[in-house]
Amino acid sequence: MRQNVLFACMFCALFIGTNFANKYVLSVLKFTYPTIFQGWQTFVGVVMFRALLSTGHIDGLLHGKEWHECALWLPGMMCFLLSIYSGSRALANLPIPVFFVMQNIVLVFKATAELLFHGQITSVYSYFMLMISLCSALAVAKTDPQFEPEGYWWMCVHIVSIGVFEIYTNLMRGRLKLR
């Protein structure tokens, strides 16, 4: 139990710290080209993957027909990339507390999708908390003194792309079979 609390605290600290660092880079340093940042991250990931593959630390993952199965994940990958890009644009234009509050709408999106696709009704407590999240996001958007339409546009794209990604990964769970 104590270890779970420690992991939860570490996750919260890293989550908040990385968002503050991203906000600093995007707004103070004026690095508003997330595509370049994504390209750099992809390049570093590919170099690291190739280095681990060539040193024998990991086995080749894709051989033969597994490429076809990986093509099933392309829509999910595109939603993930869109969520990173739109989230960066939203964070560059919105204050961090507004970004956090708005990002909680993803939980409402996910719960609604589970209700529609699986017929799972959440508990009354969960339903109540989701409604509080939705109402607080709407109240923040309505009363934001630094209202930035572009930031809210990108936040909407971010929420929808994460929501579609969550739904897609739930639908595809267990279908991708890699070694």
Contacts in CASP RR format, 6 or more apart in sequence:
PFRMAT RR
TARGET T0000
AUTHOR 0000-0000-0000
METHOD contacts of the structure
MODEL  1
MRQNVLFACMFCALFIGTNFANKYVLSVLKFTYPTIFQGWQTFVGVVMFR
ALLSTGHIDGLLHGKEWHECALWLPGMMCFLLSIYSGSRALANLPIPVFF
VMQNIVLVFKATAELLFHGQITSVYSYFMLMISLCSALAVAKTDPQFEPE
GYWWMCVHIVSIGVFEIYTNLMRGRLKLR
19 91 0 8 1.000
19 96 0 8 1.000
19 99 0 8 1.000
19 100 0 8 1.000
20 96 0 8 1.000
22 88 0 8 1.000
22 91 0 8 1.000
23 91 0 8 1.000
23 92 0 8 1.000
23 96 0 8 1.000
23 99 0 8 1.000
25 31 0 8 1.000
26 32 0 8 1.000
26 34 0 8 1.000
26 88 0 8 1.000
26 91 0 8 1.000
26 92 0 8 1.000
27 92 0 8 1.000
31 37 0 8 1.000
32 89 0 8 1.000
32 92 0 8 1.000
34 84 0 8 1.000
34 85 0 8 1.000
34 87 0 8 1.000
34 88 0 8 1.000
34 89 0 8 1.000
35 85 0 8 1.000
37 88 0 8 1.000
38 81 0 8 1.000
38 84 0 8 1.000
38 85 0 8 1.000
49 58 0 8 1.000
52 58 0 8 1.000
53 60 0 8 1.000
59 179 0 8 1.000
60 179 0 8 1.000
61 178 0 8 1.000
61 179 0 8 1.000
62 70 0 8 1.000
62 178 0 8 1.000
63 179 0 8 1.000
66 177 0 8 1.000
66 178 0 8 1.000
66 179 0 8 1.000
69 175 0 8 1.000
69 176 0 8 1.000
69 177 0 8 1.000
69 178 0 8 1.000
70 176 0 8 1.000
70 178 0 8 1.000
72 172 0 8 1.000
72 175 0 8 1.000
72 176 0 8 1.000
73 172 0 8 1.000
73 176 0 8 1.000
75 168 0 8 1.000
76 164 0 8 1.000
76 165 0 8 1.000
76 168 0 8 1.000
76 169 0 8 1.000
76 172 0 8 1.000
79 161 0 8 1.000
79 162 0 8 1.000
79 163 0 8 1.000
79 164 0 8 1.000
79 165 0 8 1.000
79 168 0 8 1.000
80 161 0 8 1.000
80 165 0 8 1.000
82 157 0 8 1.000
82 161 0 8 1.000
83 158 0 8 1.000
83 161 0 8 1.000
83 162 0 8 1.000
83 165 0 8 1.000
86 154 0 8 1.000
86 155 0 8 1.000
86 157 0 8 1.000
86 158 0 8 1.000
86 161 0 8 1.000
87 154 0 8 1.000
87 155 0 8 1.000
87 157 0 8 1.000
87 158 0 8 1.000
89 150 0 8 1.000
89 151 0 8 1.000
89 154 0 8 1.000
89 158 0 8 1.000
90 99 0 8 1.000
90 102 0 8 1.000
90 151 0 8 1.000
90 152 0 8 1.000
90 154 0 8 1.000
90 155 0 8 1.000
90 157 0 8 1.000
90 158 0 8 1.000
91 99 0 8 1.000
92 151 0 8 1.000
93 148 0 8 1.000
93 150 0 8 1.000
93 151 0 8 1.000
93 154 0 8 1.000
94 102 0 8 1.000
94 148 0 8 1.000
94 151 0 8 1.000
94 152 0 8 1.000
94 155 0 8 1.000
95 146 0 8 1.000
97 140 0 8 1.000
98 140 0 8 1.000
98 141 0 8 1.000
98 144 0 8 1.000
99 155 0 8 1.000
101 133 0 8 1.000
101 136 0 8 1.000
101 137 0 8 1.000
101 140 0 8 1.000
102 137 0 8 1.000
102 140 0 8 1.000
102 141 0 8 1.000
102 152 0 8 1.000
102 155 0 8 1.000
102 159 0 8 1.000
103 155 0 8 1.000
103 158 0 8 1.000
103 159 0 8 1.000
104 133 0 8 1.000
104 136 0 8 1.000
104 137 0 8 1.000
105 133 0 8 1.000
105 134 0 8 1.000
105 137 0 8 1.000
105 159 0 8 1.000
106 159 0 8 1.000
106 162 0 8 1.000
106 163 0 8 1.000
106 166 0 8 1.000
107 130 0 8 1.000
107 133 0 8 1.000
108 130 0 8 1.000
108 133 0 8 1.000
108 134 0 8 1.000
109 159 0 8 1.000
109 160 0 8 1.000
109 162 0 8 1.000
109 163 0 8 1.000
109 166 0 8 1.000
110 163 0 8 1.000
110 166 0 8 1.000
110 167 0 8 1.000
111 122 0 8 1.000
111 126 0 8 1.000
111 127 0 8 1.000
111 130 0 8 1.000
113 163 0 8 1.000
113 166 0 8 1.000
113 167 0 8 1.000
113 170 0 8 1.000
114 120 0 8 1.000
114 122 0 8 1.000
114 170 0 8 1.000
115 121 0 8 1.000
115 122 0 8 1.000
117 167 0 8 1.000
117 170 0 8 1.000
117 171 0 8 1.000
121 127 0 8 1.000
122 130 0 8 1.000
141 147 0 8 1.000
141 152 0 8 1.000
END
